[in-house]
């Protein structure tokens, strides 16, 4: 899970309800579990925080007819920013691209 999954989670939350109270409930739920997610897995926590923020943005713009296009824009922006980040990582740390084999005598070495 990460930002992309958080956007998908927020998209599901706002897809099924247009009620302000339900959106508040979703944002509270995502916010409640975000610290646990950050402690267990950083990507899970980031996904929950992203979902909470996106639902709150939808709630803030509810009187203007919601802001569902912002979910798609955020997903595209995140995807486009991953390309140079991956390229930069591959250039700076080319050893990451090589498969690492376990040392002899270690678990998983066969």
Jmol script that loads the backbone (N, CA, C; Angstrom):
load data "model"
ATOM      1  N   UNK A   1       0.850  -1.175   0.000  1.00  0.00           N
ATOM      2  CA  UNK A   1       0.000   0.000   0.000  1.00  0.00           C
ATOM      3  C   UNK A   1       0.892   1.233   0.000  1.00  0.00           C
ATOM      4  N   UNK A   2       0.412   2.291  -0.499  1.00  0.00           N
ATOM      5  CA  UNK A   2       1.148   3.544  -0.541  1.00  0.00           C
ATOM      6  C   UNK A   2       0.193   4.630  -0.987  1.00  0.00           C
ATOM      7  N   UNK A   3       0.732   5.650  -1.576  1.00  0.00           N
ATOM      8  CA  UNK A   3      -0.102   6.764  -2.000  1.00  0.00           C
ATOM      9  C   UNK A   3      -1.148   6.327  -3.011  1.00  0.00           C
ATOM     10  N   UNK A   4      -0.748   5.515  -3.973  1.00  0.00           N
ATOM     11  CA  UNK A   4      -1.705   5.046  -4.981  1.00  0.00           C
ATOM     12  C   UNK A   4      -2.846   4.258  -4.387  1.00  0.00           C
ATOM     13  N   UNK A   5      -2.526   3.381  -3.459  1.00  0.00           N
ATOM     14  CA  UNK A   5      -3.575   2.599  -2.801  1.00  0.00           C
ATOM     15  C   UNK A   5      -4.437   3.473  -1.897  1.00  0.00           C
ATOM     16  N   UNK A   6      -3.833   4.486  -1.297  1.00  0.00           N
ATOM     17  CA  UNK A   6      -4.601   5.420  -0.475  1.00  0.00           C
ATOM     18  C   UNK A   6      -5.602   6.201  -1.309  1.00  0.00           C
ATOM     19  N   UNK A   7      -5.195   6.561  -2.524  1.00  0.00           N
ATOM     20  CA  UNK A   7      -6.106   7.270  -3.423  1.00  0.00           C
ATOM     21  C   UNK A   7      -7.253   6.354  -3.820  1.00  0.00           C
ATOM     22  N   UNK A   8      -6.936   5.088  -4.107  1.00  0.00           N
ATOM     23  CA  UNK A   8      -7.986   4.125  -4.448  1.00  0.00           C
ATOM     24  C   UNK A   8      -8.938   3.921  -3.274  1.00  0.00           C
ATOM     25  N   UNK A   9      -8.395   3.852  -2.071  1.00  0.00           N
ATOM     26  CA  UNK A   9      -9.220   3.689  -0.871  1.00  0.00           C
ATOM     27  C   UNK A   9     -10.130   4.893  -0.672  1.00  0.00           C
ATOM     28  N   UNK A  10      -9.597   6.082  -0.866  1.00  0.00           N
ATOM     29  CA  UNK A  10     -10.420   7.296  -0.757  1.00  0.00           C
ATOM     30  C   UNK A  10     -11.470   7.324  -1.857  1.00  0.00           C
ATOM     31  N   UNK A  11     -11.098   6.875  -3.055  1.00  0.00           N
ATOM     32  CA  UNK A  11     -12.056   6.819  -4.151  1.00  0.00           C
ATOM     33  C   UNK A  11     -13.227   5.910  -3.832  1.00  0.00           C
ATOM     34  N   UNK A  12     -12.943   4.779  -3.209  1.00  0.00           N
ATOM     35  CA  UNK A  12     -14.029   3.881  -2.801  1.00  0.00           C
ATOM     36  C   UNK A  12     -14.902   4.508  -1.727  1.00  0.00           C
ATOM     37  N   UNK A  13     -14.271   5.188  -0.788  1.00  0.00           N
ATOM     38  CA  UNK A  13     -15.026   5.815   0.298  1.00  0.00           C
ATOM     39  C   UNK A  13     -15.974   6.888  -0.225  1.00  0.00           C
ATOM     40  N   UNK A  14     -15.506   7.708  -1.150  1.00  0.00           N
ATOM     41  CA  UNK A  14     -16.361   8.792  -1.649  1.00  0.00           C
ATOM     42  C   UNK A  14     -17.308   8.320  -2.750  1.00  0.00           C
ATOM     43  N   UNK A  15     -17.040   7.169  -3.319  1.00  0.00           N
ATOM     44  CA  UNK A  15     -17.902   6.627  -4.367  1.00  0.00           C
ATOM     45  C   UNK A  15     -19.257   6.200  -3.815  1.00  0.00           C
ATOM     46  N   UNK A  16     -19.259   5.638  -2.628  1.00  0.00           N
ATOM     47  CA  UNK A  16     -20.476   5.055  -2.086  1.00  0.00           C
ATOM     48  C   UNK A  16     -21.295   5.980  -1.209  1.00  0.00           C
ATOM     49  N   UNK A  17     -20.804   7.189  -0.936  1.00  0.00           N
ATOM     50  CA  UNK A  17     -21.574   8.068  -0.072  1.00  0.00           C
ATOM     51  C   UNK A  17     -21.312   9.526  -0.400  1.00  0.00           C
ATOM     52  N   UNK A  18     -22.382  10.294  -0.350  1.00  0.00           N
ATOM     53  CA  UNK A  18     -22.283  11.738  -0.528  1.00  0.00           C
ATOM     54  C   UNK A  18     -22.663  12.460   0.761  1.00  0.00           C
ATOM     55  N   UNK A  19     -22.863  11.708   1.809  1.00  0.00           N
ATOM     56  CA  UNK A  19     -23.242  12.283   3.099  1.00  0.00           C
ATOM     57  C   UNK A  19     -22.011  12.814   3.825  1.00  0.00           C
ATOM     58  N   UNK A  20     -22.136  14.012   4.358  1.00  0.00           N
ATOM     59  CA  UNK A  20     -21.022  14.611   5.092  1.00  0.00           C
ATOM     60  C   UNK A  20     -20.649  13.777   6.308  1.00  0.00           C
ATOM     61  N   UNK A  21     -21.633  13.242   7.009  1.00  0.00           N
ATOM     62  CA  UNK A  21     -21.339  12.457   8.214  1.00  0.00           C
ATOM     63  C   UNK A  21     -20.614  11.160   7.888  1.00  0.00           C
ATOM     64  N   UNK A  22     -20.953  10.544   6.789  1.00  0.00           N
ATOM     65  CA  UNK A  22     -20.257   9.312   6.387  1.00  0.00           C
ATOM     66  C   UNK A  22     -18.821   9.631   5.996  1.00  0.00           C
ATOM     67  N   UNK A  23     -18.612  10.739   5.279  1.00  0.00           N
ATOM     68  CA  UNK A  23     -17.262  11.135   4.915  1.00  0.00           C
ATOM     69  C   UNK A  23     -16.427  11.475   6.148  1.00  0.00           C
ATOM     70  N   UNK A  24     -17.046  12.114   7.127  1.00  0.00           N
ATOM     71  CA  UNK A  24     -16.346  12.387   8.393  1.00  0.00           C
ATOM     72  C   UNK A  24     -15.972  11.075   9.073  1.00  0.00           C
ATOM     73  N   UNK A  25     -16.887  10.127   9.059  1.00  0.00           N
ATOM     74  CA  UNK A  25     -16.602   8.817   9.651  1.00  0.00           C
ATOM     75  C   UNK A  25     -15.433   8.122   8.973  1.00  0.00           C
ATOM     76  N   UNK A  26     -15.392   8.172   7.638  1.00  0.00           N
ATOM     77  CA  UNK A  26     -14.280   7.562   6.920  1.00  0.00           C
ATOM     78  C   UNK A  26     -12.962   8.250   7.263  1.00  0.00           C
ATOM     79  N   UNK A  27     -12.968   9.566   7.312  1.00  0.00           N
ATOM     80  CA  UNK A  27     -11.721  10.274   7.607  1.00  0.00           C
ATOM     81  C   UNK A  27     -11.243   9.994   9.031  1.00  0.00           C
ATOM     82  N   UNK A  28     -12.175   9.884   9.970  1.00  0.00           N
ATOM     83  CA  UNK A  28     -11.800   9.535  11.345  1.00  0.00           C
ATOM     84  C   UNK A  28     -11.237   8.113  11.399  1.00  0.00           C
ATOM     85  N   UNK A  29     -11.864   7.195  10.677  1.00  0.00           N
ATOM     86  CA  UNK A  29     -11.396   5.809  10.651  1.00  0.00           C
ATOM     87  C   UNK A  29      -9.994   5.709  10.054  1.00  0.00           C
ATOM     88  N   UNK A  30      -9.784   6.366   8.914  1.00  0.00           N
ATOM     89  CA  UNK A  30      -8.454   6.345   8.296  1.00  0.00           C
ATOM     90  C   UNK A  30      -7.418   7.006   9.202  1.00  0.00           C
ATOM     91  N   UNK A  31      -7.789   8.125   9.816  1.00  0.00           N
ATOM     92  CA  UNK A  31      -6.874   8.815  10.717  1.00  0.00           C
ATOM     93  C   UNK A  31      -6.557   8.017  11.970  1.00  0.00           C
ATOM     94  N   UNK A  32      -7.538   7.256  12.445  1.00  0.00           N
ATOM     95  CA  UNK A  32      -7.340   6.441  13.644  1.00  0.00           C
ATOM     96  C   UNK A  32      -6.322   5.330  13.394  1.00  0.00           C
ATOM     97  N   UNK A  33      -6.408   4.705  12.219  1.00  0.00           N
ATOM     98  CA  UNK A  33      -5.520   3.577  11.928  1.00  0.00           C
ATOM     99  C   UNK A  33      -4.186   3.992  11.301  1.00  0.00           C
ATOM    100  N   UNK A  34      -4.031   5.239  10.903  1.00  0.00           N
ATOM    101  CA  UNK A  34      -2.794   5.685  10.264  1.00  0.00           C
ATOM    102  C   UNK A  34      -1.554   5.504  11.155  1.00  0.00           C
ATOM    103  N   UNK A  35      -1.576   5.858  12.452  1.00  0.00           N
ATOM    104  CA  UNK A  35      -0.375   5.643  13.270  1.00  0.00           C
ATOM    105  C   UNK A  35       0.001   4.168  13.400  1.00  0.00           C
ATOM    106  N   UNK A  36      -0.998   3.310  13.490  1.00  0.00           N
ATOM    107  CA  UNK A  36      -0.728   1.872  13.556  1.00  0.00           C
ATOM    108  C   UNK A  36      -0.110   1.417  12.242  1.00  0.00           C
ATOM    109  N   UNK A  37      -0.654   1.927  11.130  1.00  0.00           N
ATOM    110  CA  UNK A  37      -0.102   1.584   9.825  1.00  0.00           C
ATOM    111  C   UNK A  37       1.330   2.055   9.674  1.00  0.00           C
ATOM    112  N   UNK A  38       1.626   3.270  10.143  1.00  0.00           N
ATOM    113  CA  UNK A  38       2.994   3.784  10.066  1.00  0.00           C
ATOM    114  C   UNK A  38       3.953   2.944  10.889  1.00  0.00           C
ATOM    115  N   UNK A  39       3.486   2.444  12.017  1.00  0.00           N
ATOM    116  CA  UNK A  39       4.353   1.641  12.871  1.00  0.00           C
ATOM    117  C   UNK A  39       4.613   0.263  12.260  1.00  0.00           C
ATOM    118  N   UNK A  40       3.596  -0.327  11.656  1.00  0.00           N
ATOM    119  CA  UNK A  40       3.732  -1.665  11.087  1.00  0.00           C
ATOM    120  C   UNK A  40       4.429  -1.655   9.734  1.00  0.00           C
ATOM    121  N   UNK A  41       4.022  -0.720   8.885  1.00  0.00           N
ATOM    122  CA  UNK A  41       4.556  -0.662   7.528  1.00  0.00           C
ATOM    123  C   UNK A  41       4.375   0.777   7.038  1.00  0.00           C
ATOM    124  N   UNK A  42       5.459   1.408   6.664  1.00  0.00           N
ATOM    125  CA  UNK A  42       5.403   2.821   6.279  1.00  0.00           C
ATOM    126  C   UNK A  42       4.440   3.063   5.122  1.00  0.00           C
ATOM    127  N   UNK A  43       4.447   2.183   4.135  1.00  0.00           N
ATOM    128  CA  UNK A  43       3.568   2.358   2.977  1.00  0.00           C
ATOM    129  C   UNK A  43       2.102   2.266   3.384  1.00  0.00           C
ATOM    130  N   UNK A  44       1.779   1.389   4.307  1.00  0.00           N
ATOM    131  CA  UNK A  44       0.407   1.278   4.803  1.00  0.00           C
ATOM    132  C   UNK A  44      -0.017   2.574   5.490  1.00  0.00           C
ATOM    133  N   UNK A  45       0.849   3.113   6.320  1.00  0.00           N
ATOM    134  CA  UNK A  45       0.550   4.376   6.995  1.00  0.00           C
ATOM    135  C   UNK A  45       0.376   5.527   6.028  1.00  0.00           C
ATOM    136  N   UNK A  46       1.247   5.594   5.018  1.00  0.00           N
ATOM    137  CA  UNK A  46       1.144   6.654   4.008  1.00  0.00           C
ATOM    138  C   UNK A  46      -0.172   6.515   3.245  1.00  0.00           C
ATOM    139  N   UNK A  47      -0.553   5.290   2.934  1.00  0.00           N
ATOM    140  CA  UNK A  47      -1.820   5.065   2.241  1.00  0.00           C
ATOM    141  C   UNK A  47      -3.008   5.526   3.051  1.00  0.00           C
ATOM    142  N   UNK A  48      -2.999   5.248   4.341  1.00  0.00           N
ATOM    143  CA  UNK A  48      -4.107   5.660   5.201  1.00  0.00           C
ATOM    144  C   UNK A  48      -4.149   7.180   5.378  1.00  0.00           C
ATOM    145  N   UNK A  49      -2.994   7.795   5.513  1.00  0.00           N
ATOM    146  CA  UNK A  49      -2.957   9.259   5.620  1.00  0.00           C
ATOM    147  C   UNK A  49      -3.439   9.893   4.318  1.00  0.00           C
ATOM    148  N   UNK A  50      -3.017   9.347   3.191  1.00  0.00           N
ATOM    149  CA  UNK A  50      -3.464   9.855   1.892  1.00  0.00           C
ATOM    150  C   UNK A  50      -4.973   9.729   1.754  1.00  0.00           C
ATOM    151  N   UNK A  51      -5.506   8.573   2.136  1.00  0.00           N
ATOM    152  CA  UNK A  51      -6.956   8.365   2.055  1.00  0.00           C
ATOM    153  C   UNK A  51      -7.686   9.369   2.936  1.00  0.00           C
ATOM    154  N   UNK A  52      -7.184   9.598   4.136  1.00  0.00           N
ATOM    155  CA  UNK A  52      -7.826  10.545   5.048  1.00  0.00           C
ATOM    156  C   UNK A  52      -7.829  11.956   4.458  1.00  0.00           C
ATOM    157  N   UNK A  53      -6.690  12.385   3.932  1.00  0.00           N
ATOM    158  CA  UNK A  53      -6.589  13.735   3.371  1.00  0.00           C
ATOM    159  C   UNK A  53      -7.494  13.887   2.154  1.00  0.00           C
ATOM    160  N   UNK A  54      -7.521  12.892   1.294  1.00  0.00           N
ATOM    161  CA  UNK A  54      -8.349  12.983   0.090  1.00  0.00           C
ATOM    162  C   UNK A  54      -9.840  12.999   0.436  1.00  0.00           C
ATOM    163  N   UNK A  55     -10.254  12.226   1.435  1.00  0.00           N
ATOM    164  CA  UNK A  55     -11.654  12.250   1.868  1.00  0.00           C
ATOM    165  C   UNK A  55     -11.980  13.600   2.506  1.00  0.00           C
ATOM    166  N   UNK A  56     -11.067  14.149   3.281  1.00  0.00           N
ATOM    167  CA  UNK A  56     -11.302  15.465   3.879  1.00  0.00           C
ATOM    168  C   UNK A  56     -11.393  16.555   2.809  1.00  0.00           C
ATOM    169  N   UNK A  57     -10.573  16.456   1.762  1.00  0.00           N
ATOM    170  CA  UNK A  57     -10.683  17.418   0.660  1.00  0.00           C
ATOM    171  C   UNK A  57     -12.038  17.297  -0.032  1.00  0.00           C
ATOM    172  N   UNK A  58     -12.491  16.081  -0.217  1.00  0.00           N
ATOM    173  CA  UNK A  58     -13.804  15.877  -0.821  1.00  0.00           C
ATOM    174  C   UNK A  58     -14.889  16.461   0.077  1.00  0.00           C
ATOM    175  N   UNK A  59     -14.748  16.273   1.374  1.00  0.00           N
ATOM    176  CA  UNK A  59     -15.715  16.812   2.335  1.00  0.00           C
ATOM    177  C   UNK A  59     -15.693  18.342   2.319  1.00  0.00           C
ATOM    178  N   UNK A  60     -14.513  18.933   2.246  1.00  0.00           N
ATOM    179  CA  UNK A  60     -14.413  20.391   2.241  1.00  0.00           C
ATOM    180  C   UNK A  60     -15.068  21.000   1.008  1.00  0.00           C
ATOM    181  N   UNK A  61     -15.053  20.278  -0.088  1.00  0.00           N
ATOM    182  CA  UNK A  61     -15.630  20.788  -1.330  1.00  0.00           C
ATOM    183  C   UNK A  61     -16.999  20.179  -1.619  1.00  0.00           C
ATOM    184  N   UNK A  62     -17.627  19.598  -0.615  1.00  0.00           N
ATOM    185  CA  UNK A  62     -18.919  18.934  -0.784  1.00  0.00           C
ATOM    186  C   UNK A  62     -19.990  19.900  -1.266  1.00  0.00           C
ATOM    187  N   UNK A  63     -19.984  21.114  -0.764  1.00  0.00           N
ATOM    188  CA  UNK A  63     -20.999  22.090  -1.167  1.00  0.00           C
ATOM    189  C   UNK A  63     -20.809  22.568  -2.608  1.00  0.00           C
ATOM    190  N   UNK A  64     -19.636  22.299  -3.186  1.00  0.00           N
ATOM    191  CA  UNK A  64     -19.380  22.668  -4.578  1.00  0.00           C
ATOM    192  C   UNK A  64     -19.533  21.473  -5.516  1.00  0.00           C
ATOM    193  N   UNK A  65     -20.076  20.389  -5.024  1.00  0.00           N
ATOM    194  CA  UNK A  65     -20.258  19.208  -5.844  1.00  0.00           C
ATOM    195  C   UNK A  65     -19.109  18.227  -5.756  1.00  0.00           C
ATOM    196  N   UNK A  66     -18.434  18.205  -4.646  1.00  0.00           N
ATOM    197  CA  UNK A  66     -17.294  17.332  -4.374  1.00  0.00           C
ATOM    198  C   UNK A  66     -16.114  17.651  -5.290  1.00  0.00           C
ATOM    199  N   UNK A  67     -15.031  16.940  -5.087  1.00  0.00           N
ATOM    200  CA  UNK A  67     -13.847  17.151  -5.905  1.00  0.00           C
ATOM    201  C   UNK A  67     -13.263  15.811  -6.322  1.00  0.00           C
ATOM    202  N   UNK A  68     -14.098  14.970  -6.897  1.00  0.00           N
ATOM    203  CA  UNK A  68     -13.648  13.648  -7.333  1.00  0.00           C
ATOM    204  C   UNK A  68     -12.550  13.704  -8.396  1.00  0.00           C
ATOM    205  N   UNK A  69     -12.553  14.692  -9.317  1.00  0.00           N
ATOM    206  CA  UNK A  69     -11.447  14.745 -10.292  1.00  0.00           C
ATOM    207  C   UNK A  69     -10.071  14.911  -9.629  1.00  0.00           C
ATOM    208  N   UNK A  70     -10.041  15.456  -8.416  1.00  0.00           N
ATOM    209  CA  UNK A  70      -8.772  15.612  -7.712  1.00  0.00           C
ATOM    210  C   UNK A  70      -8.146  14.252  -7.415  1.00  0.00           C
ATOM    211  N   UNK A  71      -8.959  13.228  -7.192  1.00  0.00           N
ATOM    212  CA  UNK A  71      -8.425  11.887  -6.938  1.00  0.00           C
ATOM    213  C   UNK A  71      -7.633  11.398  -8.154  1.00  0.00           C
ATOM    214  N   UNK A  72      -8.206  11.552  -9.336  1.00  0.00           N
ATOM    215  CA  UNK A  72      -7.525  11.119 -10.555  1.00  0.00           C
ATOM    216  C   UNK A  72      -6.264  11.945 -10.786  1.00  0.00           C
ATOM    217  N   UNK A  73      -6.346  13.256 -10.574  1.00  0.00           N
ATOM    218  CA  UNK A  73      -5.189  14.127 -10.758  1.00  0.00           C
ATOM    219  C   UNK A  73      -4.061  13.735  -9.817  1.00  0.00           C
ATOM    220  N   UNK A  74      -4.400  13.441  -8.578  1.00  0.00           N
ATOM    221  CA  UNK A  74      -3.391  13.040  -7.589  1.00  0.00           C
ATOM    222  C   UNK A  74      -2.740  11.719  -7.983  1.00  0.00           C
ATOM    223  N   UNK A  75      -3.524  10.787  -8.507  1.00  0.00           N
ATOM    224  CA  UNK A  75      -2.979   9.498  -8.931  1.00  0.00           C
ATOM    225  C   UNK A  75      -2.020   9.676 -10.116  1.00  0.00           C
ATOM    226  N   UNK A  76      -2.407  10.492 -11.079  1.00  0.00           N
ATOM    227  CA  UNK A  76      -1.541  10.744 -12.236  1.00  0.00           C
ATOM    228  C   UNK A  76      -0.265  11.451 -11.792  1.00  0.00           C
ATOM    229  N   UNK A  77      -0.380  12.452 -10.936  1.00  0.00           N
ATOM    230  CA  UNK A  77       0.805  13.167 -10.444  1.00  0.00           C
ATOM    231  C   UNK A  77       1.754  12.232  -9.707  1.00  0.00           C
ATOM    232  N   UNK A  78       1.204  11.355  -8.888  1.00  0.00           N
ATOM    233  CA  UNK A  78       2.031  10.403  -8.141  1.00  0.00           C
ATOM    234  C   UNK A  78       2.733   9.450  -9.094  1.00  0.00           C
ATOM    235  N   UNK A  79       2.008   8.958 -10.082  1.00  0.00           N
ATOM    236  CA  UNK A  79       2.607   8.032 -11.050  1.00  0.00           C
ATOM    237  C   UNK A  79       3.719   8.704 -11.839  1.00  0.00           C
ATOM    238  N   UNK A  80       3.484   9.931 -12.279  1.00  0.00           N
ATOM    239  CA  UNK A  80       4.504  10.642 -13.044  1.00  0.00           C
ATOM    240  C   UNK A  80       5.734  10.975 -12.202  1.00  0.00           C
ATOM    241  N   UNK A  81       5.545  11.217 -10.929  1.00  0.00           N
ATOM    242  CA  UNK A  81       6.704  11.536 -10.082  1.00  0.00           C
ATOM    243  C   UNK A  81       7.508  10.291  -9.736  1.00  0.00           C
ATOM    244  N   UNK A  82       6.908   9.117  -9.840  1.00  0.00           N
ATOM    245  CA  UNK A  82       7.636   7.879  -9.554  1.00  0.00           C
ATOM    246  C   UNK A  82       8.679   7.577 -10.632  1.00  0.00           C
ATOM    247  N   UNK A  83       8.428   7.985 -11.854  1.00  0.00           N
ATOM    248  CA  UNK A  83       9.350   7.677 -12.954  1.00  0.00           C
ATOM    249  C   UNK A  83      10.730   8.313 -12.726  1.00  0.00           C
ATOM    250  N   UNK A  84      10.824   9.635 -12.489  1.00  0.00           N
ATOM    251  CA  UNK A  84      12.167  10.190 -12.242  1.00  0.00           C
ATOM    252  C   UNK A  84      12.763   9.712 -10.914  1.00  0.00           C
ATOM    253  N   UNK A  85      11.913   9.416  -9.940  1.00  0.00           N
ATOM    254  CA  UNK A  85      12.442   8.919  -8.663  1.00  0.00           C
ATOM    255  C   UNK A  85      13.090   7.547  -8.845  1.00  0.00           C
ATOM    256  N   UNK A  86      12.458   6.669  -9.601  1.00  0.00           N
ATOM    257  CA  UNK A  86      13.044   5.357  -9.863  1.00  0.00           C
ATOM    258  C   UNK A  86      14.303   5.471 -10.716  1.00  0.00           C
ATOM    259  N   UNK A  87      14.271   6.351 -11.708  1.00  0.00           N
ATOM    260  CA  UNK A  87      15.450   6.539 -12.557  1.00  0.00           C
ATOM    261  C   UNK A  87      16.618   7.093 -11.743  1.00  0.00           C
ATOM    262  N   UNK A  88      16.348   8.072 -10.896  1.00  0.00           N
ATOM    263  CA  UNK A  88      17.400   8.639 -10.057  1.00  0.00           C
ATOM    264  C   UNK A  88      17.971   7.627  -9.082  1.00  0.00           C
ATOM    265  N   UNK A  89      17.121   6.805  -8.520  1.00  0.00           N
ATOM    266  CA  UNK A  89      17.581   5.761  -7.598  1.00  0.00           C
ATOM    267  C   UNK A  89      18.450   4.751  -8.337  1.00  0.00           C
ATOM    268  N   UNK A  90      18.032   4.369  -9.539  1.00  0.00           N
ATOM    269  CA  UNK A  90      18.807   3.404 -10.319  1.00  0.00           C
ATOM    270  C   UNK A  90      20.172   3.978 -10.708  1.00  0.00           C
ATOM    271  N   UNK A  91      20.229   5.281 -10.997  1.00  0.00           N
ATOM    272  CA  UNK A  91      21.510   5.901 -11.337  1.00  0.00           C
ATOM    273  C   UNK A  91      22.412   6.055 -10.116  1.00  0.00           C
ATOM    274  N   UNK A  92      21.845   6.428  -9.004  1.00  0.00           N
ATOM    275  CA  UNK A  92      22.638   6.662  -7.799  1.00  0.00           C
ATOM    276  C   UNK A  92      23.055   5.363  -7.109  1.00  0.00           C
ATOM    277  N   UNK A  93      22.198   4.353  -7.169  1.00  0.00           N
ATOM    278  CA  UNK A  93      22.463   3.078  -6.501  1.00  0.00           C
ATOM    279  C   UNK A  93      22.226   1.921  -7.470  1.00  0.00           C
ATOM    280  N   UNK A  94      23.110   1.729  -8.444  1.00  0.00           N
ATOM    281  CA  UNK A  94      22.878   0.672  -9.436  1.00  0.00           C
ATOM    282  C   UNK A  94      22.887  -0.732  -8.832  1.00  0.00           C
ATOM    283  N   UNK A  95      23.491  -0.897  -7.664  1.00  0.00           N
ATOM    284  CA  UNK A  95      23.522  -2.230  -7.045  1.00  0.00           C
ATOM    285  C   UNK A  95      22.129  -2.695  -6.610  1.00  0.00           C
ATOM    286  N   UNK A  96      21.206  -1.763  -6.496  1.00  0.00           N
ATOM    287  CA  UNK A  96      19.835  -2.133  -6.128  1.00  0.00           C
ATOM    288  C   UNK A  96      19.205  -2.980  -7.226  1.00  0.00           C
ATOM    289  N   UNK A  97      19.594  -2.735  -8.466  1.00  0.00           N
ATOM    290  CA  UNK A  97      19.008  -3.462  -9.584  1.00  0.00           C
ATOM    291  C   UNK A  97      19.507  -4.898  -9.680  1.00  0.00           C
ATOM    292  N   UNK A  98      20.645  -5.183  -9.080  1.00  0.00           N
ATOM    293  CA  UNK A  98      21.188  -6.543  -9.112  1.00  0.00           C
ATOM    294  C   UNK A  98      20.485  -7.397  -8.071  1.00  0.00           C
ATOM    295  N   UNK A  99      20.248  -8.630  -8.429  1.00  0.00           N
ATOM    296  CA  UNK A  99      19.650  -9.562  -7.457  1.00  0.00           C
ATOM    297  C   UNK A  99      20.691  -9.923  -6.409  1.00  0.00           C
ATOM    298  N   UNK A 100      20.273  -9.877  -5.179  1.00  0.00           N
ATOM    299  CA  UNK A 100      21.192 -10.279  -4.120  1.00  0.00           C
ATOM    300  C   UNK A 100      20.938 -11.744  -3.798  1.00  0.00           C
ATOM    301  N   UNK A 101      22.015 -12.484  -3.674  1.00  0.00           N
ATOM    302  CA  UNK A 101      21.865 -13.888  -3.301  1.00  0.00           C
ATOM    303  C   UNK A 101      22.280 -14.037  -1.842  1.00  0.00           C
ATOM    304  N   UNK A 102      21.585 -14.903  -1.111  1.00  0.00           N
ATOM    305  CA  UNK A 102      21.927 -15.076   0.307  1.00  0.00           C
ATOM    306  C   UNK A 102      23.332 -15.666   0.474  1.00  0.00           C
ATOM    307  N   UNK A 103      23.977 -15.274   1.531  1.00  0.00           N
ATOM    308  CA  UNK A 103      25.323 -15.776   1.831  1.00  0.00           C
ATOM    309  C   UNK A 103      25.251 -17.268   2.168  1.00  0.00           C
ATOM    310  N   UNK A 104      26.334 -18.010   1.874  1.00  0.00           N
ATOM    311  CA  UNK A 104      26.336 -19.441   2.206  1.00  0.00           C
ATOM    312  C   UNK A 104      26.130 -19.652   3.703  1.00  0.00           C
ATOM    313  N   UNK A 105      25.362 -20.649   4.039  1.00  0.00           N
ATOM    314  CA  UNK A 105      25.092 -20.935   5.443  1.00  0.00           C
ATOM    315  C   UNK A 105      23.934 -20.135   6.023  1.00  0.00           C
ATOM    316  N   UNK A 106      23.377 -19.221   5.252  1.00  0.00           N
ATOM    317  CA  UNK A 106      22.269 -18.420   5.706  1.00  0.00           C
ATOM    318  C   UNK A 106      20.960 -19.106   5.311  1.00  0.00           C
ATOM    319  N   UNK A 107      19.883 -18.826   6.046  1.00  0.00           N
ATOM    320  CA  UNK A 107      18.586 -19.393   5.652  1.00  0.00           C
ATOM    321  C   UNK A 107      18.215 -18.931   4.257  1.00  0.00           C
ATOM    322  N   UNK A 108      17.697 -19.834   3.480  1.00  0.00           N
ATOM    323  CA  UNK A 108      17.286 -19.520   2.126  1.00  0.00           C
ATOM    324  C   UNK A 108      18.400 -19.717   1.111  1.00  0.00           C
ATOM    325  N   UNK A 109      19.568 -20.191   1.550  1.00  0.00           N
ATOM    326  CA  UNK A 109      20.678 -20.371   0.610  1.00  0.00           C
ATOM    327  C   UNK A 109      20.632 -21.731  -0.073  1.00  0.00           C
ATOM    328  N   UNK A 110      19.671 -22.558   0.292  1.00  0.00           N
ATOM    329  CA  UNK A 110      19.512 -23.805  -0.434  1.00  0.00           C
ATOM    330  C   UNK A 110      19.977 -24.915   0.336  1.00  0.00           C
TER     331      UNK A 110
END
end "model"
wireframe off; spacefill off
backbone 0.3
color backbone group
